[in-house]
């Protein structure tokens, strides 16, 4: 089966204080770290300071995801001890409201 339409736009954040401003529709977040230690933390907030996701790695080479399926008012990486945060945004389709 061929894929003819991408439904997501992926943004990668790799440092604390990385941010996206304005309202965005997010399907899910993925935190991936090849060098995580058992106490590495991730904290992701919206522009108003509300926590969208908080996680602590439990092993090296850590990977976890958080389904949001929601519109949020910006995203800021408040804390990220290692790795990268992948933000899977929902792509607006023509005629979508």
RATAFEN-V656686 format. One record per pair of residues at least 12 apart in sequence whose ideal C-beta (glycine too) atoms are under 6 Angstrom apart, sorted by sequence separation. I is the first residue (numbers start at 1). J is the second residue. D is the distance in Angstrom with one decimal. If there is no record, write none. Layout:
i: [I:I]
j: [J:J]
d: [D:D]
This chain:
i: [42:53:41:40:38:36:29:36:36:46:47:34:46:47:46:33:32:45:31:45:30:43:43:28:29:41:42:28:28:41:40:26:27:40:25:26:36:35:23:33:23:33:32:31:32:21:20:31:20:30:19:29:18:28:16:27:16:26:27:13:16:24:25:14:12:13:12:10:11:10:8:9:9:7]
j: [55:66:56:57:58:57:53:60:62:72:73:61:73:74:74:62:63:76:64:78:65:78:79:65:66:79:80:67:68:81:81:68:69:82:71:72:82:82:71:82:73:83:83:83:84:74:74:85:75:86:76:87:77:88:77:88:79:89:90:77:80:89:90:84:84:85:86:86:87:88:88:89:91:91]
d: [4.7:4.3:5.3:4.2:5.8:3.9:5.7:5.7:3.8:4.9:4.7:5.6:5.0:3.4:5.6:4.9:4.7:5.1:5.5:4.9:4.5:4.2:4.0:5.4:4.6:5.3:5.2:4.6:5.9:5.3:3.8:4.4:5.8:5.0:4.9:5.7:5.1:5.2:5.7:4.4:5.6:2.7:5.5:6.0:5.8:4.9:5.8:5.5:4.8:4.2:4.3:5.8:4.8:5.2:5.5:4.6:5.9:5.8:5.2:5.1:5.3:5.5:4.1:4.8:5.4:4.5:5.6:5.7:4.5:5.7:4.6:4.6:5.3:5.6]
